[in-house]
């Protein structure tokens, strides 16, 4: 794991709660999209309005969807306009694993990381070879991937091409024979070249993903009652350029640098509505191992975030083109001995709109017994209002908004019960001030404005059991989150208080089969549904060159409501998707 400290470190030593969506889970279905993969973590409440290409929101430990920072190899994927990542448009073809850091991380990453960080870690070629994968399933869904790797004497290169198409599934519970599905068409290309030596390293990574997504919107009468539906088609494109380097100036001092650019673009095909986001980042930091047990990391990171938005709707016209810059200066000290691991850091963020903000974090993990360790951490974080929050006046934007600020406390325990069984416990409380909230001023049209009116508390705990023996394994994770509006003592909308995930199966080098349960309780003060769904996955390595696999998402075809769009009608989940595929390797 690298997300928590910027250094490779074993999870058991990090003084925070981290989970890994491991390579075998990411690889078990090339067709699986990122929102579905994130559902396997109980601390994440994933809300999606349908299946492929439909809007998805991530609520980590009950915090807002803008409070989770999504990265790919350090590149920020949260857009400058909405403040969230376009999760449903992010391809996972060459992802090695997904690291989920729970709790504030503003010291290392700046704004947005109030609830946590989701980091997509891409693959680096380890041997020379080539492959082609094809997967086909229900709803005329298919994906094909072709790739080649080169790795020799510390030099590597990688290329990937992929295509995904689907007719989509039912998006709403308003049955309309003409408008009932969200079709999705997507293709992408990626390439990576690098060198990894003991004294230095450098890499250039490029990826592009584009396509078309169809979503469903309501047709309203003069009293804002839903009287029908319409399909809306939109084209999307995202592009990442990431250049990284490392040089070891001595045995105990290394210098790291990164330059990156992320573009996220969305255009409506039946109107002139469009959103263009570009984030440019430059980062330089050093790591000094000044003793056998202590290191110091210090750096500077600058961001340039540009948003160009145009939209015409019944609420009015949104038309702005804004660029925001900020620079962060951070330092982190680590002490690492056989029994004690500590982490102490501070960051000063100089934001051109909101001035200077200082955040800090202190954490420690102690091995109290050979099989038992405890940890605790405290940290502050902040989130600067997005460009939509400030300048999209017809959507409720307010140029007078202030940043949201938080302070978080957490304690936890990890224990090796037997040679095959481990247990983890944690409890936390996250307090957010100046929570940005949409206040409705017209109850008929739902028009309103954003204000810093709320204080919220997010209190909860997590429990997990992991068992593995020979070819068998079982993983259980339970999470409880209480997201409260501190003034009204009511739960914030859309969040489930209780979540449970369970995965069990067997695997070896030749074959494997597993079943995974994901269950969420019904959110309080809400009319949307709780749910329980089961996925089934199986594979068979026929020989070193051929792999057969099958996957069934939501095998029971369970339908549940995700959010309302008015007049008693709701968006629903994507339903069942059964697929089968084959990979040929050389």
C-alpha positions as semicolon CSV with decimal commas, in nm:
position;residue;x (nm);y (nm);z (nm)
1;X;0,000;0,000;0,000
2;X;0,128;0,347;-0,089
3;X;-0,168;0,582;-0,052
4;X;-0,144;0,648;0,322
5;X;0,224;0,752;0,343
6;X;0,357;0,796;-0,015
7;X;0,587;0,499;0,055
8;X;0,541;0,127;0,005
9;X;0,434;-0,013;0,339
10;X;0,254;-0,317;0,474
11;X;-0,108;-0,252;0,569
12;X;-0,056;-0,405;0,912
13;X;0,194;-0,128;0,995
14;X;-0,010;0,174;0,883
15;X;-0,187;0,362;1,168
16;X;-0,512;0,393;0,974
17;X;-0,785;0,169;0,836
18;X;-0,707;0,068;0,480
19;X;-0,865;-0,192;0,257
20;X;-0,742;-0,331;-0,073
21;X;-0,958;-0,441;-0,364
22;X;-0,701;-0,692;-0,477
23;X;-0,580;-0,778;-0,829
24;X;-0,778;-1,100;-0,853
25;X;-1,101;-0,909;-0,780
26;X;-1,024;-0,642;-1,040
27;X;-0,922;-0,904;-1,297
28;X;-1,207;-1,148;-1,239
29;X;-1,432;-0,951;-1,476
30;X;-1,291;-0,703;-1,728
31;X;-1,648;-0,591;-1,789
32;X;-1,705;-0,481;-1,427
33;X;-1,719;-0,103;-1,389
34;X;-1,558;0,095;-1,107
35;X;-1,879;0,168;-0,908
36;X;-1,955;-0,204;-0,893
37;X;-1,602;-0,290;-0,779
38;X;-1,622;-0,031;-0,499
39;X;-1,939;-0,195;-0,366
40;X;-1,718;-0,473;-0,226
41;X;-1,600;-0,236;0,051
42;X;-1,854;-0,212;0,334
43;X;-1,739;0,139;0,434
44;X;-1,844;0,272;0,092
45;X;-2,208;0,349;0,017
46;X;-2,219;0,346;-0,362
47;X;-2,524;0,510;-0,519
48;X;-2,575;0,472;-0,894
49;X;-2,877;0,571;-1,102
50;X;-2,887;0,255;-1,312
51;X;-2,604;0,057;-1,472
52;X;-2,325;0,139;-1,719
53;X;-2,259;0,508;-1,773
54;X;-2,518;0,628;-1,521
55;X;-2,434;0,887;-1,255
56;X;-2,264;0,735;-0,951
57;X;-2,192;0,888;-0,609
58;X;-1,956;0,755;-0,342
59;X;-2,029;0,811;0,028
60;X;-1,735;0,692;0,237
61;X;-1,813;0,649;0,605
62;X;-2,128;0,855;0,550
63;X;-1,953;1,170;0,430
64;X;-2,066;1,362;0,121
65;X;-1,983;1,238;-0,228
66;X;-1,752;1,541;-0,268
67;X;-1,556;1,436;0,043
68;X;-1,380;1,136;-0,118
69;X;-1,075;1,204;-0,331
70;X;-1,027;0,966;-0,625
71;X;-0,675;0,927;-0,767
72;X;-0,505;0,723;-1,034
73;X;-0,135;0,681;-0,963
74;X;-0,148;1,013;-0,778
75;X;-0,342;1,201;-1,047
76;X;-0,651;1,378;-0,914
77;X;-0,970;1,261;-1,091
78;X;-1,217;1,483;-0,902
79;X;-1,333;1,748;-1,147
80;X;-1,314;2,122;-1,089
81;X;-1,682;2,174;-1,178
82;X;-1,871;1,912;-0,974
83;X;-1,593;1,821;-0,729
84;X;-1,651;1,449;-0,777
85;X;-1,493;1,193;-1,008
86;X;-1,690;1,066;-1,308
87;X;-1,680;0,713;-1,166
88;X;-1,899;0,554;-1,432
89;X;-1,669;0,676;-1,714
90;X;-1,339;0,555;-1,564
91;X;-1,202;0,243;-1,730
92;X;-1,040;-0,024;-1,511
93;X;-0,865;-0,225;-1,785
94;X;-0,505;-0,190;-1,667
95;X;-0,572;-0,141;-1,293
96;X;-0,365;-0,363;-1,064
97;X;-0,544;-0,292;-0,737
98;X;-0,762;-0,030;-0,566
99;X;-0,648;0,115;-0,232
100;X;-0,916;0,261;-0,004
101;X;-0,782;0,488;0,271
102;X;-1,051;0,572;0,525
103;X;-1,036;0,901;0,710
104;X;-0,889;1,245;0,633
105;X;-0,582;1,272;0,411
106;X;-0,552;1,644;0,338
107;X;-0,193;1,657;0,469
108;X;-0,065;1,463;0,169
109;X;-0,335;1,538;-0,087
110;X;-0,489;1,878;-0,008
111;X;-0,855;1,958;-0,066
112;X;-1,141;1,702;-0,096
113;X;-0,996;1,422;0,122
114;X;-1,230;1,472;0,421
115;X;-1,384;1,124;0,413
116;X;-1,098;0,932;0,255
117;X;-0,909;0,848;-0,062
118;X;-0,968;0,590;-0,336
119;X;-0,649;0,529;-0,532
120;X;-0,640;0,329;-0,855
121;X;-0,296;0,171;-0,888
122;X;-0,212;0,078;-1,246
123;X;-0,011;-0,224;-1,356
124;X;0,359;-0,212;-1,430
125;X;0,480;-0,487;-1,666
126;X;0,679;-0,761;-1,494
127;X;0,742;-0,987;-1,794
128;X;0,719;-0,975;-2,172
129;X;0,401;-1,107;-2,329
130;X;0,075;-1,033;-2,509
131;X;-0,292;-1,117;-2,456
132;X;-0,642;-1,074;-2,594
133;X;-0,961;-1,096;-2,384
134;X;-1,324;-1,113;-2,489
135;X;-1,630;-1,112;-2,260
136;X;-1,995;-1,121;-2,369
137;X;-2,317;-1,115;-2,171
138;X;-2,679;-1,013;-2,129
139;X;-2,827;-0,692;-2,274
140;X;-2,596;-0,721;-2,574
141;X;-2,304;-0,636;-2,352
142;X;-1,950;-0,716;-2,454
143;X;-1,596;-0,603;-2,391
144;X;-1,275;-0,680;-2,576
145;X;-0,923;-0,598;-2,459
146;X;-0,592;-0,641;-2,637
147;X;-0,254;-0,568;-2,484
148;X;0,118;-0,628;-2,491
149;X;0,393;-0,591;-2,229
150;X;0,768;-0,561;-2,248
151;X;0,994;-0,591;-1,942
152;X;1,369;-0,642;-1,953
153;X;1,661;-0,518;-1,742
154;X;1,451;-0,259;-1,559
155;X;1,300;-0,113;-1,877
156;X;0,931;-0,170;-1,943
157;X;0,661;-0,074;-2,192
158;X;0,290;-0,144;-2,201
159;X;0,007;-0,086;-2,448
160;X;-0,366;-0,153;-2,414
161;X;-0,673;-0,109;-2,630
162;X;-1,030;-0,187;-2,524
163;X;-1,392;-0,154;-2,632
164;X;-1,715;-0,192;-2,432
165;X;-2,074;-0,180;-2,556
166;X;-2,407;-0,244;-2,386
167;X;-2,775;-0,182;-2,461
168;X;-2,814;-0,100;-2,094
169;X;-3,079;-0,196;-1,842
170;X;-3,391;-0,047;-1,684
171;X;-3,299;0,290;-1,531
172;X;-3,630;0,391;-1,367
173;X;-3,938;0,223;-1,221
174;X;-4,163;0,427;-1,450
175;X;-4,231;0,170;-1,718
176;X;-4,215;0,324;-2,064
177;X;-4,169;0,093;-2,361
178;X;-3,993;0,363;-2,560
179;X;-3,762;0,487;-2,285
180;X;-3,640;0,214;-2,055
181;X;-3,265;0,170;-2,079
182;X;-2,936;0,355;-2,070
183;X;-2,718;0,241;-2,360
184;X;-2,340;0,271;-2,325
185;X;-2,058;0,266;-2,580
186;X;-1,698;0,320;-2,475
187;X;-1,348;0,266;-2,613
188;X;-1,005;0,345;-2,480
189;X;-0,633;0,334;-2,534
190;X;-0,340;0,346;-2,293
191;X;0,037;0,328;-2,314
192;X;0,315;0,334;-2,058
193;X;0,692;0,346;-2,086
194;X;0,942;0,354;-1,801
195;X;1,266;0,256;-1,644
196;X;1,310;0,132;-1,287
197;X;1,662;0,119;-1,148
198;X;1,801;0,126;-0,796
199;X;1,941;0,477;-0,834
200;X;1,671;0,630;-1,054
201;X;1,331;0,574;-1,212
202;X;1,115;0,751;-1,471
203;X;0,786;0,679;-1,645
204;X;0,541;0,829;-1,892
205;X;0,179;0,712;-1,873
206;X;-0,097;0,807;-2,117
207;X;-0,458;0,690;-2,116
208;X;-0,767;0,797;-2,306
209;X;-1,125;0,683;-2,265
210;X;-1,421;0,809;-2,465
211;X;-1,769;0,707;-2,568
212;X;-2,141;0,773;-2,554
213;X;-2,382;0,733;-2,265
214;X;-2,763;0,754;-2,267
215;X;-2,948;0,853;-1,953
216;X;-3,314;0,904;-1,866
217;X;-3,468;1,232;-1,755
218;X;-3,822;1,324;-1,654
219;X;-4,075;1,530;-1,852
220;X;-4,271;1,760;-1,623
221;X;-4,600;1,952;-1,643
222;X;-4,650;2,307;-1,520
223;X;-4,691;2,184;-1,161
224;X;-4,363;1,988;-1,180
225;X;-4,532;1,648;-1,192
226;X;-4,357;1,378;-1,395
227;X;-4,570;1,294;-1,698
228;X;-4,315;1,102;-1,905
229;X;-3,953;1,022;-1,977
230;X;-3,699;1,105;-2,242
231;X;-3,360;0,963;-2,335
232;X;-3,070;1,206;-2,344
233;X;-2,750;1,117;-2,525
234;X;-2,412;1,255;-2,424
235;X;-2,053;1,206;-2,537
236;X;-1,775;1,181;-2,282
237;X;-1,398;1,179;-2,293
238;X;-1,130;1,165;-2,028
239;X;-0,754;1,176;-2,076
240;X;-0,461;1,133;-1,837
241;X;-0,097;1,226;-1,896
242;X;0,128;1,136;-1,604
243;X;0,505;1,185;-1,602
244;X;0,695;1,070;-1,291
245;X;1,058;1,050;-1,188
246;X;1,280;0,951;-0,895
247;X;1,648;0,996;-0,830
248;X;1,842;0,866;-0,530
249;X;2,096;1,136;-0,447
250;X;2,242;0,913;-0,176
251;X;2,167;0,586;0,001
252;X;1,918;0,759;0,230
253;X;1,789;1,057;0,029
254;X;1,554;1,038;-0,271
255;X;1,390;1,309;-0,478
256;X;1,052;1,247;-0,646
257;X;0,875;1,458;-0,911
258;X;0,546;1,436;-1,099
259;X;0,381;1,637;-1,378
260;X;0,028;1,543;-1,478
261;X;-0,276;1,661;-1,667
262;X;-0,630;1,525;-1,645
263;X;-0,908;1,623;-1,883
264;X;-1,273;1,534;-1,827
265;X;-1,519;1,643;-2,098
266;X;-1,894;1,595;-2,141
267;X;-2,111;1,716;-2,433
268;X;-2,487;1,679;-2,477
269;X;-2,581;1,566;-2,829
270;X;-2,930;1,720;-2,838
271;X;-2,830;2,062;-2,704
272;X;-2,532;2,293;-2,666
273;X;-2,476;2,192;-2,302
274;X;-2,113;2,103;-2,233
275;X;-1,864;2,071;-1,948
276;X;-1,486;2,086;-1,999
277;X;-1,255;2,028;-1,702
278;X;-0,876;2,033;-1,704
279;X;-0,656;1,977;-1,398
280;X;-0,281;2,036;-1,421
281;X;-0,054;1,932;-1,134
282;X;0,314;1,961;-1,053
283;X;0,467;1,799;-0,747
284;X;0,815;1,774;-0,602
285;X;0,898;1,599;-0,277
286;X;1,196;1,442;-0,105
287;X;1,228;1,153;0,135
288;X;1,518;1,149;0,381
289;X;1,581;0,828;0,579
290;X;1,798;0,997;0,840
291;X;1,814;0,696;1,074
292;X;1,724;0,329;1,065
293;X;1,385;0,402;1,221
294;X;1,300;0,756;1,108
295;X;1,231;0,933;0,781
296;X;1,120;1,281;0,680
297;X;0,911;1,358;0,373
298;X;0,878;1,719;0,254
299;X;0,734;1,861;-0,063
300;X;0,542;2,117;-0,263
301;X;0,244;2,057;-0,491
302;X;0,065;2,303;-0,716
303;X;-0,268;2,264;-0,898
304;X;-0,431;2,459;-1,181
305;X;-0,798;2,367;-1,218
306;X;-0,995;2,502;-1,515
307;X;-1,369;2,457;-1,573
308;X;-1,566;2,573;-1,878
309;X;-1,939;2,506;-1,832
310;X;-2,244;2,596;-2,041
311;X;-2,599;2,474;-1,976
312;X;-2,952;2,592;-2,054
313;X;-3,239;2,452;-1,846
314;X;-3,570;2,552;-1,691
315;X;-3,370;2,689;-1,397
316;X;-3,180;2,931;-1,622
317;X;-2,847;2,957;-1,799
318;X;-2,514;2,849;-1,649
319;X;-2,219;2,993;-1,840
320;X;-1,876;3,035;-1,683
321;X;-1,510;2,980;-1,761
322;X;-1,296;2,985;-1,446
323;X;-0,945;2,885;-1,348
324;X;-0,839;2,830;-0,985
325;X;-0,484;2,777;-0,860
326;X;-0,353;2,653;-0,527
327;X;-0,017;2,550;-0,385
328;X;0,043;2,318;-0,093
329;X;0,355;2,280;0,123
330;X;0,368;1,962;0,330
331;X;0,601;1,777;0,565
332;X;0,561;1,435;0,727
333;X;0,771;1,250;0,985
334;X;0,758;0,874;1,034
335;X;0,903;0,656;1,308
336;X;0,910;0,284;1,232
337;X;1,039;0,027;1,476
338;X;0,949;-0,334;1,535
339;X;0,663;-0,245;1,770
340;X;0,582;0,121;1,709
341;X;0,488;0,305;1,388
342;X;0,403;0,676;1,402
343;X;0,308;0,937;1,146
344;X;0,304;1,313;1,206
345;X;0,235;1,566;0,931
346;X;0,127;1,920;0,850
347;X;0,025;2,096;0,531
348;X;-0,017;2,465;0,446
349;X;-0,241;2,518;0,144
350;X;-0,232;2,857;-0,027
351;X;-0,555;2,886;-0,229
352;X;-0,594;3,189;-0,454
353;X;-0,966;3,223;-0,370
354;X;-0,980;3,115;-0,006
355;X;-0,639;3,211;0,128
356;X;-0,424;2,994;0,353
357;X;-0,545;2,679;0,530
358;X;-0,337;2,465;0,763
359;X;-0,419;2,100;0,832
360;X;-0,241;1,836;1,038
361;X;-0,244;1,471;1,130
362;X;-0,096;1,256;1,405
363;X;-0,118;0,875;1,412
364;X;0,042;0,578;1,585
365;X;0,021;0,198;1,577
366;X;0,164;-0,015;1,857
367;X;0,218;-0,391;1,865
368;X;0,102;-0,460;2,222
369;X;0,121;-0,840;2,180
370;X;0,277;-1,063;1,913
371;X;-0,069;-1,116;1,761
372;X;-0,232;-0,784;1,853
373;X;-0,179;-0,424;1,749
374;X;-0,375;-0,108;1,826
375;X;-0,377;0,224;1,644
376;X;-0,516;0,574;1,680
377;X;-0,514;0,886;1,469
378;X;-0,645;1,242;1,468
379;X;-0,651;1,468;1,167
380;X;-0,798;1,781;1,016
381;X;-0,902;1,833;0,655
382;X;-1,083;2,080;0,433
383;X;-1,268;2,104;0,103
384;X;-1,270;2,416;-0,110
385;X;-1,603;2,489;-0,288
386;X;-1,604;2,374;-0,649
387;X;-1,649;2,603;-0,947
388;X;-2,012;2,489;-0,973
389;X;-2,062;2,573;-0,605
390;X;-1,933;2,926;-0,665
391;X;-2,030;3,023;-1,019
392;X;-2,320;2,804;-1,139
393;X;-2,574;3,058;-1,013
394;X;-2,877;2,902;-1,184
395;X;-2,795;2,574;-1,009
396;X;-2,775;2,745;-0,671
397;X;-2,414;2,858;-0,684
398;X;-2,301;3,113;-0,427
399;X;-1,976;3,314;-0,465
400;X;-1,979;3,384;-0,089
401;X;-1,925;3,020;0,013
402;X;-1,645;2,926;0,253
403;X;-1,445;2,598;0,257
404;X;-1,575;2,305;0,460
405;X;-1,345;2,205;0,748
406;X;-1,328;1,884;0,950
407;X;-1,158;1,714;1,241
408;X;-1,155;1,336;1,275
409;X;-1,070;1,089;1,554
410;X;-1,022;0,714;1,516
411;X;-0,911;0,414;1,721
412;X;-0,868;0,057;1,606
413;X;-0,744;-0,292;1,685
414;X;-0,616;-0,580;1,471
415;X;-0,574;-0,930;1,610
416;X;-0,449;-1,262;1,470
417;X;-0,701;-1,503;1,626
418;X;-0,546;-1,819;1,476
419;X;-0,298;-1,905;1,204
420;X;-0,581;-1,874;0,953
421;X;-0,815;-1,613;1,104
422;X;-0,764;-1,238;1,156
423;X;-0,996;-0,976;1,300
424;X;-1,010;-0,596;1,278
425;X;-1,212;-0,340;1,476
426;X;-1,228;0,037;1,446
427;X;-1,437;0,330;1,569
428;X;-1,432;0,686;1,443
429;X;-1,593;1,029;1,461
430;X;-1,563;1,294;1,193
431;X;-1,696;1,648;1,259
432;X;-1,749;1,881;0,962
433;X;-1,816;2,254;0,998
434;X;-1,958;2,489;0,734
435;X;-2,106;2,196;0,543
436;X;-2,220;2,325;0,203
437;X;-2,593;2,258;0,173
438;X;-2,856;2,327;-0,093
439;X;-3,138;2,526;0,070
440;X;-3,468;2,516;-0,120
441;X;-3,633;2,856;-0,150
442;X;-3,921;2,750;-0,380
443;X;-4,086;2,419;-0,273
444;X;-4,271;2,389;-0,607
445;X;-3,980;2,420;-0,848
446;X;-3,714;2,309;-0,594
447;X;-3,511;2,619;-0,674
448;X;-3,265;2,719;-0,406
449;X;-2,910;2,824;-0,322
450;X;-2,600;2,676;-0,159
451;X;-2,504;2,799;0,187
452;X;-2,255;2,708;0,463
453;X;-2,540;2,634;0,701
454;X;-2,473;2,294;0,849
455;X;-2,253;2,121;1,097
456;X;-2,245;1,745;1,060
457;X;-2,103;1,455;1,255
458;X;-2,015;1,117;1,106
459;X;-1,982;0,852;1,375
460;X;-1,936;0,483;1,319
461;X;-1,736;0,167;1,339
462;X;-1,613;-0,124;1,131
463;X;-1,555;-0,493;1,191
464;X;-1,391;-0,747;0,965
465;X;-1,296;-1,116;0,975
466;X;-1,063;-1,276;0,722
467;X;-1,014;-1,652;0,708
468;X;-0,801;-1,850;0,463
469;X;-0,682;-2,212;0,469
470;X;-0,533;-2,397;0,176
471;X;-0,761;-2,320;-0,120
472;X;-1,057;-2,189;0,083
473;X;-1,122;-1,831;0,195
474;X;-1,394;-1,621;0,357
475;X;-1,397;-1,246;0,417
476;X;-1,664;-1,068;0,621
477;X;-1,688;-0,692;0,664
478;X;-1,951;-0,493;0,856
479;X;-1,972;-0,115;0,876
480;X;-2,199;0,115;1,076
481;X;-2,217;0,486;0,996
482;X;-2,436;0,752;1,155
483;X;-2,434;1,068;0,938
484;X;-2,605;1,338;1,145
485;X;-2,705;1,696;1,082
486;X;-2,584;1,835;1,415
487;X;-2,851;2,105;1,434
488;X;-3,161;1,896;1,350
489;X;-3,024;1,561;1,479
490;X;-3,157;1,401;1,159
491;X;-2,967;1,163;0,933
492;X;-2,827;1,314;0,615
493;X;-3,010;1,175;0,308
494;X;-2,924;0,871;0,097
495;X;-2,676;0,708;0,339
496;X;-2,731;0,359;0,476
497;X;-2,642;0,318;0,841
498;X;-2,551;-0,050;0,812
499;X;-2,350;-0,230;0,545
500;X;-2,235;-0,591;0,516
501;X;-2,013;-0,761;0,260
502;X;-1,930;-1,133;0,256
503;X;-1,712;-1,316;0,006
504;X;-1,642;-1,688;0,020
505;X;-1,491;-1,937;-0,221
506;X;-1,195;-2,143;-0,325
507;X;-0,910;-2,078;-0,564
508;X;-0,580;-2,220;-0,679
509;X;-0,359;-2,179;-0,981
510;X;-0,594;-2,380;-1,203
511;X;-0,949;-2,284;-1,106
512;X;-1,155;-2,080;-0,865
513;X;-1,512;-1,998;-0,773
514;X;-1,654;-1,744;-0,529
515;X;-1,978;-1,578;-0,424
516;X;-2,002;-1,224;-0,284
517;X;-2,288;-1,070;-0,088
518;X;-2,333;-0,692;-0,063
519;X;-2,610;-0,563;0,164
520;X;-2,718;-0,214;0,272
521;X;-2,988;-0,110;0,517
522;X;-3,258;0,135;0,412
523;X;-3,143;0,493;0,477
524;X;-3,332;0,676;0,752
525;X;-3,559;0,968;0,657
526;X;-3,566;0,837;0,302
527;X;-3,800;0,654;0,068
528;X;-3,524;0,473;-0,122
529;X;-3,450;0,106;-0,067
530;X;-3,209;-0,106;0,124
531;X;-3,090;-0,411;-0,066
532;X;-2,894;-0,736;-0,070
533;X;-2,734;-0,867;-0,389
534;X;-2,508;-1,162;-0,469
535;X;-2,237;-1,189;-0,735
536;X;-2,086;-1,518;-0,855
537;X;-1,746;-1,547;-1,025
538;X;-1,556;-1,848;-1,159
539;X;-1,246;-1,913;-1,370
540;X;-1,052;-2,205;-1,517
541;X;-0,694;-2,181;-1,642
542;X;-0,714;-2,449;-1,910
543;X;-0,340;-2,416;-1,968
544;X;-0,083;-2,135;-1,930
545;X;-0,215;-1,973;-2,247
546;X;-0,594;-2,002;-2,212
547;X;-0,825;-1,885;-1,932
548;X;-1,204;-1,928;-1,929
549;X;-1,419;-1,727;-1,688
550;X;-1,779;-1,640;-1,607
551;X;-1,936;-1,369;-1,392
552;X;-2,289;-1,299;-1,274
553;X;-2,357;-0,961;-1,115
554;X;-2,672;-0,954;-0,900
555;X;-2,761;-1,317;-0,969
556;X;-3,109;-1,275;-0,819
557;X;-3,187;-0,977;-1,044
558;X;-3,281;-0,776;-0,735
559;X;-3,430;-0,434;-0,816
560;X;-3,401;-0,150;-0,564
561;X;-3,462;0,224;-0,566
562;X;-3,156;0,449;-0,567
563;X;-3,296;0,804;-0,572
564;X;-3,620;0,987;-0,651
565;X;-3,681;1,204;-0,955
566;X;-4,031;1,317;-0,848
567;X;-4,401;1,226;-0,844
568;X;-4,337;0,899;-0,664
569;X;-4,103;0,759;-0,929
570;X;-3,746;0,646;-0,874
571;X;-3,423;0,558;-1,045
572;X;-3,336;0,190;-0,994
573;X;-3,016;-0,015;-1,001
574;X;-2,877;-0,187;-1,307
575;X;-3,019;-0,538;-1,251
576;X;-2,855;-0,872;-1,336
577;X;-2,565;-0,906;-1,578
578;X;-2,442;-1,257;-1,661
579;X;-2,132;-1,284;-1,879
580;X;-1,870;-1,533;-1,997
581;X;-1,528;-1,475;-2,146
582;X;-1,190;-1,608;-2,251
583;X;-0,832;-1,477;-2,237
584;X;-0,554;-1,596;-2,467
585;X;-0,198;-1,522;-2,355
586;X;0,137;-1,557;-2,522
